[in-house]
Amino acid sequence: MTAAANAPVRIIESDGTEIDLFPLPVDEASLEELLRNLFENHWRDITFGPLIPGAAWEMRAERAPTRVNLTDGYLTVAFGAPHFHLCIGETKGPSARPTPPNIARHRRTARAELYRRFGRFSLPMSWGLRLFNGADEQQITVILPNPFLDPEREKIVEEPDWSRLALWDALRARWFGWDQPDPVDRSGRRSSQA
């Protein structure tokens, strides 16, 4: 795959924010691989939850998942009692009460994308993953480590720590075949983006 074949799509969100979108495959196997990797191997580094107009659930796990499994199209990620389910594959429901096809299509992930959000002066300021169901409703956002934020205190740092883009770079390499960091990602200066 060439980088040009996987060039991002630039959109402007309703609030005027520029975002680069990098579409991902939405088949069950690809989504399971992606989400297992994030939650089993990078749980310490990510923030997750739905980010929708009027609500931002920015959750962080305090420990590794106790269970990640796939049943009837639903990926379950459990941290002891707290857990969540994402419909990433075909769901049939119980045999006594099967899920109607239109409901199954609504629930299942229909769009997945890595994203890069820009701040003032069109400089990158955050990176992540978003999943949307068949009705284009957000299922989850996974916010990746940010070079402009201290991960312990969630405070803006004086100098960017570009090593915090390692997970972003690894995801781009795995899903798009890009083996070199994108200079755009390292062009930001937090002081000029606030």
C-alpha positions in Angstrom: 0.0 0.0 0.0 1.2 3.5 -0.8 0.8 6.4 1.5 -1.1 8.2 -1.3 -3.6 5.4 -1.4 -4.3 5.9 2.3 -4.2 9.7 2.3 -6.5 11.1 5.0 -9.8 12.8 4.3 -9.9 16.3 5.7 -13.3 17.4 7.1 -14.5 20.4 9.1 -16.7 19.5 12.0 -19.8 21.5 12.9 -17.8 23.5 15.4 -15.3 24.5 12.8 -12.6 22.0 13.9 -10.4 20.5 11.2 -10.0 16.7 11.4 -8.0 14.3 9.2 -9.8 10.9 9.0 -8.1 7.7 8.1 -10.8 5.0 7.3 -10.2 1.6 8.8 -11.7 -1.8 7.8 -15.0 -2.6 9.6 -15.0 -6.4 9.4 -15.3 -8.2 12.7 -11.8 -9.8 12.6 -10.0 -6.4 11.9 -12.0 -4.6 14.6 -11.4 -7.3 17.2 -7.7 -7.2 16.4 -7.5 -3.5 16.7 -9.6 -3.2 19.9 -7.9 -6.2 21.6 -4.5 -4.6 20.9 -5.6 -1.2 22.4 -7.3 -2.6 25.5 -5.0 -5.6 26.2 -1.6 -4.0 25.4 -2.2 -0.2 25.8 -4.8 0.1 28.5 -2.5 2.3 30.6 -2.1 4.8 27.8 -5.5 5.3 26.4 -8.6 7.2 27.4 -12.0 6.0 26.1 -15.7 6.5 26.0 -18.2 8.2 23.7 -17.5 11.8 22.8 -20.6 13.4 21.5 -22.0 16.9 21.4 -22.9 17.7 25.0 -21.1 14.7 26.6 -17.5 13.5 26.9 -16.9 10.3 28.7 -13.1 10.3 29.2 -12.5 7.0 31.1 -9.2 5.5 32.0 -8.6 1.9 33.2 -7.0 1.4 36.5 -5.9 -2.1 35.6 -5.6 -4.5 32.7 -8.8 -6.0 31.4 -9.9 -9.1 33.3 -11.7 -10.3 30.2 -11.9 -9.4 26.5 -14.2 -11.7 24.5 -16.3 -11.8 21.4 -19.8 -13.3 21.5 -22.6 -13.0 19.0 -20.8 -10.0 17.3 -20.3 -8.1 20.6 -16.8 -7.5 21.9 -16.9 -7.2 25.7 -14.1 -5.5 27.5 -14.3 -6.0 31.3 -12.2 -4.5 34.1 -13.7 -6.6 36.8 -17.3 -5.5 37.3 -17.1 -2.4 35.1 -17.3 -3.4 31.4 -18.6 -2.3 28.0 -19.9 -4.1 24.9 -19.4 -3.0 21.3 -21.3 -4.6 18.4 -18.5 -5.1 15.9 -19.8 -8.1 14.0 -22.8 -10.0 13.0 -25.3 -10.3 15.8 -28.1 -12.8 15.7 -29.5 -12.6 19.2 -30.9 -15.6 21.1 -32.6 -18.4 19.1 -35.9 -17.8 20.9 -35.9 -14.1 19.9 -33.5 -13.4 17.0 -32.4 -9.9 16.3 -34.3 -8.4 13.3 -31.9 -7.7 10.4 -32.6 -3.9 10.5 -31.7 -3.7 14.2 -28.6 -5.8 13.7 -27.4 -3.4 11.0 -28.1 -0.4 13.2 -26.1 -1.9 16.1 -23.0 -3.1 14.2 -19.9 -0.9 13.5 -20.3 0.5 10.0 -17.5 3.1 10.2 -14.1 3.0 11.9 -11.4 5.7 11.6 -8.2 6.9 13.0 -8.3 10.6 13.3 -6.0 13.6 13.8 -7.7 16.7 15.2 -6.2 20.2 14.5 -6.2 23.3 16.6 -5.5 26.9 15.8 -3.3 27.5 12.8 -4.2 24.0 11.4 -1.6 22.3 13.7 -2.3 18.8 15.1 -3.4 18.7 18.7 -4.9 15.2 19.4 -5.1 11.7 17.9 -7.5 8.8 18.3 -9.9 6.2 17.0 -13.6 6.4 16.5 -16.3 3.8 15.8 -19.8 4.5 14.5 -22.8 2.1 14.2 -25.0 1.6 11.2 -27.1 4.7 12.0 -23.8 6.8 12.1 -24.1 7.1 15.9 -20.8 7.1 17.8 -20.1 3.9 19.6 -16.7 4.8 21.2 -13.7 7.1 20.9 -10.3 6.0 22.0 -8.0 9.0 22.7 -4.4 8.1 22.1 -1.4 9.4 24.0 -0.8 13.1 23.4 2.7 14.7 23.1 1.3 18.0 24.5 -0.2 16.5 27.7 1.4 15.1 30.9 -0.3 11.7 31.1 -0.2 11.6 34.9 -1.6 15.1 35.6 -3.4 15.8 32.3 -1.7 19.2 32.2 -0.2 20.9 29.1 3.6 20.4 29.0 6.1 23.1 28.0 7.8 21.0 25.4 6.1 18.2 23.3 7.2 14.7 24.0 7.0 13.1 20.5 7.6 9.6 22.0 3.9 9.8 23.0 3.0 9.4 19.3 4.5 5.9 19.3 1.1 4.2 19.5 -0.3 6.4 16.7 2.7 5.6 14.5 2.3 1.9 15.2 -1.4 2.0 14.3 -0.6 3.8 11.1 2.1 1.3 10.3 -0.2 -1.7 11.0 -3.3 -0.5 9.2 -1.9 1.6 6.4 1.6 0.3 5.9 3.3 3.6 6.7 6.7 2.8 8.2 7.8 6.4 8.7 6.3 9.0 11.1 4.2 11.7 9.4 5.9 15.1 9.7 2.5 16.7 10.0 2.0 14.9 13.4 5.2 16.6 14.8 4.5 20.1 13.4 2.4 21.2 16.4 3.5 23.6 19.1 1.0 23.5 22.0 1.6 27.1 23.0 0.2 28.2 19.6 -2.8 25.9 19.7 -4.7 26.8 22.8 
